[in-house]
Amino acid sequence: MQKQQNLSKNQQIIFDIIHNSSEPLKAYSILFNVQKKGIKAPLQVYRALDKLVELGKIHKIESRNAFIACQNSSCQISKATAFSICESCEQVSEISNTKLSKYLSNFTDEAGMKYNKYNLEFFGLCKKCKSK
């Protein structure tokens, strides 16, 4: 168990489940796994998930409505997330690419909007699935 600073008991329990999972987990799957540890209400899980996202401990994979532990110690989670998702095996990996981050931090669209946050998901085939 990886003890995190300033996490409530519920947040720590939920973080540990997500951190130890090999795949993104949906909120109700997390709820099922934590019920034996005293967390019974969906609201308790959602509050903990929201706080863990805010703290940068986990990411939400929007297209899957699921959560994954942050793998990047220098992550700017509250501002920028990018993931590659395999369309075959559904493996999710966090993208940490300085060129992409630099490009997007300076990006302005046609209307002149400069973005403060983004959550990108790239879909394709991972090396393993491509070689099948």
C-alpha positions in Angstrom: 0.0 0.0 0.0 1.4 3.4 -1.0 0.5 5.9 1.7 -0.4 9.3 0.3 -0.2 12.5 2.2 -3.3 14.3 3.3 -5.8 11.7 2.1 -8.9 10.9 4.1 -9.4 7.2 5.0 -11.9 6.8 2.2 -9.7 8.6 -0.3 -6.8 6.3 0.7 -8.8 3.1 0.3 -10.1 4.2 -3.1 -6.7 5.4 -4.3 -5.2 2.0 -3.3 -7.8 0.1 -5.3 -7.3 2.2 -8.4 -3.5 2.2 -8.0 -3.3 -1.6 -7.7 -5.7 -2.2 -10.7 -4.2 -3.1 -14.1 -7.1 -1.4 -15.9 -9.3 1.7 -15.5 -12.1 1.2 -13.0 -15.6 2.5 -13.1 -17.2 4.1 -10.0 -19.6 1.2 -9.3 -16.8 -1.3 -9.6 -14.9 0.7 -7.1 -17.9 0.8 -4.8 -18.3 -3.0 -5.0 -14.7 -3.4 -4.0 -14.8 -1.0 -1.1 -18.1 -2.0 0.5 -16.3 -4.6 2.8 -14.1 -1.7 4.0 -17.1 0.3 5.2 -17.7 2.6 2.2 -21.3 1.8 1.4 -22.8 4.9 -0.4 -22.0 5.8 -4.1 -21.8 9.5 -2.9 -18.8 8.6 -0.7 -17.0 7.0 -3.7 -17.8 10.0 -6.0 -16.6 12.5 -3.4 -13.3 10.6 -2.9 -12.9 10.3 -6.7 -13.5 14.0 -7.3 -10.9 14.9 -4.6 -8.3 12.4 -5.9 -8.7 13.9 -9.4 -8.4 17.4 -8.0 -5.2 16.4 -6.1 -3.7 14.8 -9.2 -3.6 11.3 -7.9 -5.9 9.8 -10.5 -7.3 10.6 -13.9 -10.7 10.2 -15.4 -10.9 8.5 -18.7 -13.9 10.3 -20.1 -14.8 7.9 -22.9 -14.8 5.0 -20.5 -16.2 6.9 -17.5 -13.5 5.2 -15.6 -10.5 6.1 -13.4 -6.8 5.3 -13.5 -3.9 6.1 -11.2 -1.5 8.8 -12.4 1.7 7.3 -13.6 3.6 10.6 -14.1 5.1 12.2 -11.0 5.5 15.6 -12.7 1.9 15.5 -14.1 -0.1 18.7 -14.4 -3.3 16.6 -13.9 -5.7 19.4 -13.1 -4.7 21.2 -16.3 -3.7 18.7 -18.9 -4.3 15.0 -19.5 -3.7 12.9 -22.6 -4.1 9.1 -23.0 -3.6 6.5 -25.7 -6.4 3.8 -25.7 -6.1 0.6 -27.6 -9.3 -0.1 -29.5 -8.7 -3.8 -29.4 -7.5 -4.7 -25.9 -8.6 -1.4 -24.3 -5.2 -0.8 -22.6 -4.9 2.8 -21.4 -1.6 4.6 -21.0 -0.9 8.1 -20.0 0.9 10.2 -22.6 3.7 12.3 -21.2 5.1 14.2 -24.2 6.8 17.5 -23.8 6.3 18.5 -27.5 2.6 17.8 -27.2 2.3 19.7 -23.9 4.2 22.7 -25.2 2.2 22.8 -28.4 -1.1 22.6 -26.5 -0.1 25.1 -23.8 0.4 27.7 -26.6 -2.5 26.7 -28.8 -5.2 29.2 -29.6 -8.2 28.3 -31.8 -9.7 30.4 -34.6 -12.0 32.3 -32.2 -9.0 33.4 -30.2 -9.7 31.0 -27.2 -6.6 30.1 -25.3 -7.2 26.9 -23.3 -6.5 26.5 -19.6 -7.3 22.7 -19.4 -7.6 19.8 -21.7 -8.4 16.1 -21.6 -7.3 14.2 -24.7 -7.9 10.6 -25.7 -6.2 9.1 -28.7 -7.5 5.8 -30.1 -5.6 3.2 -32.1 -3.9 -0.2 -31.8 -1.1 -0.9 -29.3 2.1 -2.7 -30.5 0.8 -6.0 -29.2 -2.5 -5.8 -31.0 -1.0 -4.3 -34.2 1.3 -7.4 -34.5 -1.6 -9.9 -34.2 
